[in-house]
Amino acid sequence: MRPLRLLSGGAAQGLVEALRPSFEARTGWRIDGLFGAVGAMKARLLAGEAVDVMILSRVLIDELVRDGHLLADTARNIGTVRTAIAARAGDAFPDVGNEAELRTALIRSDEVHFPDPEQATAGIHFAKVMKTLGVWQEAAAKLRPAPNGATAMRALARSTSRRPLGCTQATEILSTAGVVLVAPLPPGCDLATTYAAAMTIRSTVPAEAFKLIGLLAENAAGRHGFD
């Protein structure tokens, strides 16, 4: 199969993998995808990497359209993803229904796994939440940032500590074996991020890229953590 190059935020990996078989069978093109923190994916595009389709937060897609890197008329929303708290499978769920409960859960935990606080949507937001709750400095020794949400969740699943917790996009929690979604971040700390897909101006396979974007936009609702 010929490759169609995709760079995507990790939040969309489960959806892409679910739709991969039908897309590849229908088109004869193989999805060559790389998934990670949205900031890192944007940086790869700007560095000149050959890419056909980008899946990022809508904010970053619009920025790249404005700056001439993506084609505006191909951009489509995929869906909305909530940032959520995760627990290791088999562990008791902490109470995280409000800000006070979340703060207590973070203080009582002995590891906190989350994605890159400078490059990943969920990581950037969760770092702000911890600072707002006044636990960033107190929890410094137990923070376990990872390059992206999927890596953070795999680390949580492997943890041997007594009370580990994690936070990333709900889609990444749901697609990782060994971790369980506890709840979205509570009111006042919550974040819902709209993701979108668009074709790059340098795509050499526009027909196939547009088909993939359409398939993603039409099939995301209610699947793999997308609202």
C-alpha positions in Angstrom: 0.0 0.0 0.0 1.1 3.6 -0.6 1.5 5.7 2.5 -0.6 8.7 3.5 1.3 10.7 6.1 -0.5 11.8 9.2 0.6 13.9 12.2 -1.9 13.9 15.0 -2.4 14.9 18.6 -2.5 11.8 20.8 -6.1 12.4 21.6 -7.2 11.1 18.1 -5.0 8.0 18.0 -7.8 5.6 19.1 -10.2 7.0 16.6 -7.7 6.8 13.7 -6.8 3.2 14.6 -10.5 2.2 14.7 -11.1 3.7 11.3 -7.8 2.6 9.7 -9.0 -0.8 8.4 -12.0 0.5 6.5 -10.0 3.5 5.1 -7.1 1.3 3.9 -9.5 -1.3 2.4 -11.5 1.3 0.6 -8.7 3.4 -0.8 -5.6 1.2 -1.0 -3.6 3.8 0.9 -1.9 3.0 4.2 -2.1 5.6 7.0 1.4 6.3 8.1 0.6 8.1 11.4 2.6 9.6 14.1 0.9 10.6 17.4 2.1 12.9 20.2 1.7 16.2 21.9 0.1 18.7 19.6 2.9 21.2 20.0 5.5 18.6 19.0 3.3 17.7 15.9 3.1 21.3 14.9 6.8 21.7 15.3 7.5 18.8 12.9 5.2 20.3 10.2 6.9 23.7 10.6 10.3 22.0 10.4 9.4 20.8 6.8 8.3 17.2 7.4 6.3 15.8 4.6 2.7 15.5 5.8 -0.6 15.1 4.1 -3.1 15.5 7.1 -2.8 17.2 10.4 -5.1 16.5 13.4 -4.7 19.0 16.2 -6.7 21.2 18.5 -9.0 23.5 16.5 -7.0 26.5 17.8 -3.8 25.2 16.3 -5.5 24.1 13.1 -6.8 27.7 12.6 -3.4 29.1 13.4 -1.7 26.9 10.8 -4.5 27.8 8.2 -3.9 31.5 8.9 -0.2 31.1 8.5 -0.6 29.3 5.2 0.4 25.8 6.1 -3.0 24.1 5.9 -5.8 24.5 3.4 -8.7 26.3 4.9 -11.5 24.6 2.9 -10.4 21.2 4.0 -10.5 21.9 7.8 -13.3 20.0 9.6 -14.0 19.5 13.3 -13.7 16.0 14.5 -15.2 16.3 18.0 -14.6 17.5 21.5 -12.5 15.7 24.1 -12.5 16.3 27.9 -9.4 16.3 30.1 -9.9 13.7 32.8 -8.4 11.9 35.8 -7.2 8.3 35.4 -6.5 5.6 37.9 -4.6 2.3 37.6 -7.0 -0.5 36.9 -8.0 -2.2 40.1 -7.3 0.8 42.3 -10.0 2.5 44.3 -11.3 5.6 42.6 -10.5 8.9 44.4 -13.2 11.5 44.9 -12.5 14.3 42.4 -15.9 15.8 42.0 -14.9 19.3 43.0 -11.8 21.4 43.4 -11.2 20.5 47.1 -11.6 16.8 46.4 -9.2 17.0 43.5 -6.6 18.8 45.6 -6.9 16.2 48.3 -6.6 13.4 45.8 -3.4 14.9 44.3 -1.9 15.5 47.8 -2.6 11.9 48.8 -1.2 10.3 45.6 2.4 9.2 45.5 2.8 9.6 41.7 1.0 11.9 39.2 1.4 10.9 35.6 0.5 13.5 32.9 1.7 14.7 29.4 4.2 17.3 28.6 3.3 20.6 30.4 4.7 22.7 27.6 3.7 20.9 24.4 0.5 18.8 25.2 -2.9 20.3 25.5 -3.9 18.3 28.6 -0.4 18.7 30.1 -0.4 22.5 29.7 -3.9 22.7 31.3 -3.3 20.2 34.1 -0.1 22.0 35.1 -2.2 25.3 35.4 -4.8 23.4 37.4 -2.2 22.1 39.9 -0.7 25.6 40.3 -4.2 27.1 40.8 -4.9 24.5 43.5 -1.6 25.2 45.2 -0.2 21.7 44.8 2.4 22.2 42.1 5.3 22.9 44.4 4.1 20.5 47.1 3.7 17.7 44.5 6.9 18.4 42.6 8.7 15.2 43.8 5.9 12.9 42.6 5.1 14.5 39.3 5.8 12.2 36.3 5.5 14.2 33.1 5.7 12.2 29.8 6.2 13.2 26.2 2.5 12.6 25.5 -0.7 11.3 27.1 -0.4 7.8 25.8 3.1 7.4 27.2 1.9 8.9 30.5 -1.0 6.4 30.7 1.2 3.5 30.0 3.5 4.6 32.8 0.5 4.8 35.1 -0.5 1.3 34.2 3.0 0.0 35.0 3.3 1.9 38.2 4.2 -0.1 41.3 3.5 2.8 43.8 0.6 2.6 46.2 -1.6 5.5 45.1 -0.7 6.7 41.5 -3.0 9.0 39.6 -2.9 10.3 36.1 -4.5 13.1 34.0 -4.7 13.4 30.2 -7.4 13.5 27.5 -10.2 11.1 28.0 -9.6 9.5 24.6 -6.1 8.5 25.6 -7.2 7.0 28.9 -9.9 5.0 27.2 -7.5 3.6 24.6 -4.8 2.5 27.2 -5.0 -1.0 28.8 -4.4 -1.0 32.5 -5.9 2.4 33.3 -9.5 3.5 34.0 -11.2 6.8 33.5 -12.3 8.2 36.9 -14.0 11.4 35.9 -13.5 14.5 33.9 -11.8 17.4 35.7 -14.3 19.0 38.0 -16.0 22.4 37.4 -13.5 25.2 37.7 -10.7 22.9 36.6 -12.4 21.4 33.5 -11.3 21.6 29.9 -13.1 20.5 26.7 -10.9 20.7 23.6 -12.3 20.6 20.1 -10.0 18.7 17.6 -10.0 19.2 13.9 -8.3 17.8 10.8 -7.0 19.6 7.7 -4.9 18.9 4.7 -1.5 20.5 4.3 -0.6 22.7 1.4 2.1 20.2 0.4 0.0 17.1 0.3 0.7 15.0 -2.8 -2.4 12.9 -2.3 -5.3 15.4 -1.9 -8.1 13.1 -2.9 -7.1 10.4 -0.3 -6.3 13.0 2.3 -9.8 14.6 1.9 -11.4 11.2 2.2 -9.6 10.5 5.5 -10.7 13.9 6.9 -14.3 13.2 6.0 -14.2 9.7 7.5 -12.8 11.1 10.8 -15.3 13.9 10.9 -18.3 11.7 10.2 -17.4 8.9 12.6 -16.0 10.5 15.7 -19.2 11.4 17.7 -19.7 9.1 20.7 -16.6 7.0 19.9 -13.4 6.5 21.8 -14.1 9.4 24.1 -15.2 12.0 21.6 -18.3 14.0 22.4 
